[in-house]
């Protein structure tokens, strides 16, 4: 285990680690043949473990996880709720209250009414502190549960071979003996011994410090070597940058190289979000302001009246405490966290998994969404519809992945009289199917794909046409894998019917693959490829691309030998073996014979056009970035409304020609479609848009997309097709790979941010109202009748316990309810906010001060109406005396302030829109208001609580006065909003 400082606190070797070490014995996998390693681990590399055996090993060897810091005990989390300066201040108030109670008890004559039986002020303060701590603990627990649920949704996954099938499992379930299937973009989840590899390169900088990806081969090492030189081993925590491979897991969890370097692990503290930092800043400003106000008030009292007794000093200190209690909303941090967590959970329910709560703040500010085309703007149901060969063109019927359809002539007629064209189509589809890493399976009556949808579309077309009949004898012996830079893939296959002779089959972007072809197959004959042929093929590419087809070319080349080492240009070792053919593409991919090309259609998602329109209304620019042909990109973009009809796409080559930064930035400010771009272009586009002051969301799926995704303000990884490396770099994962989900997440981000501003406006204006009530109640005490002529000392308008109760009553439930307020109609009809904009801007401060002053005025008027010698009334002192009147007046002020804040909750839902628009749309808010009213009635009418809170039952007339005065907060807010709306209309 690891403590908070990263120190190892776990035993040197756990039972799980010892069990793994015993399984391998003294075998060093890097010095042992892969077959022997498989034997030691009791696994068939071609089949993998069975599910039952994997489950047994998981129980025995434990989950594939690094030991982490032990969880913080619940009692420590609860005590942490008291670690706050405000709590220390309230505890000081408790001590002062107890001292005051002792003094009052000591000076009270026997039988006199002066001494209370219990220090109710101190007891109530302590009880409210405990209640606040319980609420904070519950809220934080809910937030932690939400974050944990998100962590489970974004848990990394690994491809393994189980029962002969490649399946995806949670990385934590990988066990020793599992066969890991590696591909470009995968994160390596355990230590293992390679037994196959094709152009495999792995970035191991996190483990060895080697900055350049390391080439991997399955050859057994002749001698022990350093970690960075073990080319036949893979290690946990590294990532695949190129190629494919398979490895047998030799160690998981703490039995990996990373696990053994325990001092590299450290627990990191959660960094505060910008929003949390601003809340801290606001709290400090409020606290400082209150301290200044308290100091001024105390200084004025000392100069004007003087402190004649110990009671005067205690009353003055309690006044300062009351001001502090009134100023700071105690539950603000916890409420903020819970509102963010609830919002993120709602996003997750709609397929947008936000990995960090603070990313919600950025989402609402997005001004540009850069998206890939395939699968995000389109349905990712790739279907081969056209096949064009030198002899003509055919159409493949049927859509989707069900292999149901047939080939017909482009005009829909039969191909019975075109045997040459039919043979060329079959040869083209067969080449694309052989040079392919995808798979098509039928599970539970449903066709499912494994691998890249574009590759699987070729398999589907081949099954529809029976193209693989006559090609079953070919088996792959080597490959040169596809990369985004090469834009092509080649395999070498052995023909079992021709004495094992080898043939190269290749597929790739037609313009790229064509440059490696020197011959063409026409009517069963192979002849030299002419310049005219090239122009015809390229013209066909242009035509298909303009019709929104994605094109892939296919080619082949018989090698004329069964021995790879005999192929001209291929390098072999001293023993005549070729072990690095994947690195010798120049010898393999040359003198190819052109078969033909396929046109693959991926129809746009029907819902995306509406989402693009919604984004444009919200001032958000949609940008398409794709590796497809410019005409294809432009056609899809115009269909979706990203650009107008006839709009152009900018290519990667054209971007490279813009060497001047100003010219590059000008281009990215005007162009919204980019085609034939490489991953490095995505990064340049993101950086350029950011230089222009945009908040950029960028989607990505491949490993080379990770830098752009990480650099973007909102990196978005594809949940279905995305690589693990990209998912780790992203701030958000799309579970459905759908552009509309991004727009919906931005909308939700705006709603969450709006709701945060709503409850901040509410909380701060309510607390400022409490401060003003206490401040003006003391300053104007003589005018309001709070202090009677001839009396000495300080009489606070409201007790600290009453202020604490108000905060407890009105802070938590109504603020949380406002945090889930339904979205307003204009949420996507306004420009994005800038991240530099303050959460609490000048306009909101105007709201806060205005409502705070109104709240204080109506509260003090209500108290004045029940006191003798007041400014508005001059009620005579009744038989019970001034003290009884003061209790009644405080109860009035106490109750008015509670109801004023509840009316404020209704008014604070919008800065300018009337509170009566959608008045009952938030049922949670009305529930919170109802609960607050009931609890306030309990405090007023339960005798025991009368003593604890200094209250007394109110008459029916007093209730009319309370509600009438409190409602003026809502009236005043509506008047201000009317003025604001009128000013806005005059501007327009």
Secondary structure, DSSP 8 states (H G I E B T S, - for coil): -B-TTS-B-S-SS-HHHHHHHHHHTT--GGGS-HHHHHHHTT--TTT-B-HHHHHHHHHHH--S---------HHHHHHHTT-SHHHHHHHHHHHHHHHHHHHHHHHS-TT-SSS-SS-HHHHHHHHHHHHHHHHHHHHHHHHHHHHHHHHHHT--EEEEEETTEEEEEEGGG--TT-EEEE-TT-B--SEEEEEEEEEEEEE-HHHH---S-EE------SS---GGG-TTEE-TT-EEEEEEEEEEEEE-GGGSHHHH-GGG---------HHHHHHHHHHHHHHHHHHHHHHHHHHHHHHHT---SHHHHHHHHHHHHHHHHHHS-TTHHHHHHHHHHHHHHHHHHTTEEESSTTHHHHHTT--EEEE-STTTTB----EEEEEEETTEEEEE---SSS----EEETTS---TT-HHHHHHHHHHHHHHHHS---EEEEETTEEEEES-HHHHHHHHHHHHHTTTTT-TTEEEEEEE---TTT-EEEEEEEEGGGTTEEEEEEEE-HHHHHTTEEEEEETTEEEE--HHHHHHHHHHHHHHHHTTEEEEEEEEEE-S-S-GGGSTT----TTS----GGG-HHHHSSSEEEEEEEEEE--B-TTHHHHHHHHHHTT-EEEEE-SS-HHHHHHHHHHHTSS-TT---EEHHHHHH--SHHHHHHHHHH--EEES--HHHHHHHHHHHHHTT--EEEEE-SGGGHHHHHHSSEEEEETTT--HHHHHH-SEEETT--HHHHHHHHHHHHHHHHHHHHHHHHHHHHHHHHHHHHHHHHHTHHHHTSS-TT--S---SS-HHHHHHHHHHHHHHHHHHHTT----TTTTSS----TTS-SS-HHHHHHHHHHHHHHHHHHHHHHHTTSTT-SS------TTHHHHHHHHHHHHHHHHHHHHHHHHHHHTT-SSS-TTTTTTS-HHHHHHHHHHHHHHHHHHH-HHHHHHHT-----HHHHHHHHHHHHHHHHHHHHHHHHHHHHHHHH-
